[in-house]
Amino acid sequence: MWRDIAFQHTITPTGQGTRGMWMKNKYLHRLYGENRVFRKSVMNITAWMDFAMLGGHKDGETINRLRRVRRERESLLSGNEAFMVNAVARAQSCLPGDMAEVGVYQGCSARLISEASGGRPLHLFDTFEGLPCPEKGEAGHLREKQYNSPLDRVKAYLADRPNIQFHPGFFPATAAGMENTRFSFVHLDVDLKSSTRACLDFFYPRLVPGGAIMTHDYSYLDGVREAFAEFTGGHPMQLIELPTSQAILIRTDTVNDSVAQGLAGVSNWEKTLTEPV
Ligand SMILES: C[S@@+](CC[C@H](N)C(=O)[O-])C[C@H]1O[C@@H](n2cnc3c(N)ncnc32)[C@H](O)[C@@H]1O
């Protein structure tokens, strides 16, 4: 099974060597989460710097679009993170399968994914009432109902995106009935360990070959990182940690199967060339 297949990357345990990692400071996280003015100022300044750098060498139209979307609603994504969400969703749109996001907040990242999805169905999961109850270790810097954004406001913002389906309520309960859906791209931005783990349990087995789960906050929030470590159960998997707070888990075991089938197909095809007609 997929858990037994050896890949190149092992997820490092949490809590090791965090000295000097000022961006993981719990008080800073709490201030960031609870003080909207502080959060917006930090996000706007860093996004401005990111886009100024990206604008120096990336496609101008893409950068202007990302800037526009980030201005329309409050987002927890930095400029570089918005760029990555857009780029990975666009690349994954070549694959069959639906797309999903868990952790929508005001809909900024959802709009980016929708615009990059090539019209693939995009399922949006959120309580639309903010975070569920954090675990003990998370309660110091995250709180219940944080990032509350009412469903009707998010629906109004995304009303022009016909490929979006809303699944309001507590995930994974809201995924009931979707057991047979397959996904090419899933974006997680749920902050909590329990939510991240529930998402991995549900989505990973439902990824198409080459499908990807991208998470926000992998390096900011210990709970998110721990959920990935527990999910993989110590088995090395294809996880790519980005220089932003994000990480991407790619389902490559089924790719190996498909590549094997593909290669068999190629050699059969080559055989037909050498066989007499
Ligand atoms: C940080 S916000 C998402 C930010 C958003 N992606 C953006 O770009 O601005 C986290 C969201 O996760 C949602 N959430 C966390 N755990 C959840 C769960 N188990 N079920 C549904 N929603 C959840 C919260 O309601 C909240 O809106």
The ligand as a MOL file (V3000), in Angstrom:
LIG
                    3D

  0  0  0     0  0            999 V3000
M  V30 BEGIN CTAB
M  V30 COUNTS 27 29 0 0 0
M  V30 BEGIN ATOM
M  V30 1 C -6.8050 30.7820 8.5890 0
M  V30 2 S -8.4420 30.6410 8.1100 0 CHG=1
M  V30 3 C -8.3500 30.3280 6.3560 0
M  V30 4 C -7.7130 31.4680 5.5680 0
M  V30 5 C -7.9560 31.4890 4.0800 0
M  V30 6 N -7.4980 30.2800 3.4170 0
M  V30 7 C -7.3070 32.7030 3.4410 0
M  V30 8 O -6.6990 32.6040 2.3900 0
M  V30 9 O -7.4340 33.7940 3.9550 0 CHG=-1
M  V30 10 C -8.8330 29.0740 8.8250 0
M  V30 11 C -10.2420 28.5950 8.5280 0
M  V30 12 O -10.3220 27.2040 8.7960 0
M  V30 13 C -11.6570 26.8860 9.1670 0
M  V30 14 N -11.6490 25.5520 9.8260 0
M  V30 15 C -10.6950 25.0200 10.6320 0
M  V30 16 N -11.0050 23.7610 10.9880 0
M  V30 17 C -12.1860 23.4470 10.3770 0
M  V30 18 C -13.0250 22.2900 10.3370 0
M  V30 19 N -12.7220 21.1620 11.0180 0
M  V30 20 N -14.1570 22.3260 9.5930 0
M  V30 21 C -14.4830 23.4440 8.9070 0
M  V30 22 N -13.7310 24.5940 8.9020 0
M  V30 23 C -12.5970 24.5940 9.6240 0
M  V30 24 C -12.0660 28.0790 10.0230 0
M  V30 25 O -13.4620 28.2450 10.0670 0
M  V30 26 C -11.3560 29.2520 9.3190 0
M  V30 27 O -12.2010 29.9480 8.4460 0
M  V30 END ATOM
M  V30 BEGIN BOND
M  V30 1 1 1 2
M  V30 2 1 2 3
M  V30 3 1 2 10
M  V30 4 1 3 4
M  V30 5 1 4 5
M  V30 6 1 5 6
M  V30 7 1 5 7
M  V30 8 2 7 8
M  V30 9 1 7 9
M  V30 10 1 10 11
M  V30 11 1 11 12
M  V30 12 1 11 26
M  V30 13 1 12 13
M  V30 14 1 13 14
M  V30 15 1 13 24
M  V30 16 1 14 15
M  V30 17 1 14 23
M  V30 18 2 15 16
M  V30 19 1 16 17
M  V30 20 1 17 18
M  V30 21 2 17 23
M  V30 22 1 18 19
M  V30 23 2 18 20
M  V30 24 1 20 21
M  V30 25 2 21 22
M  V30 26 1 22 23
M  V30 27 1 24 25
M  V30 28 1 24 26
M  V30 29 1 26 27
M  V30 END BOND
M  V30 END CTAB
M  END
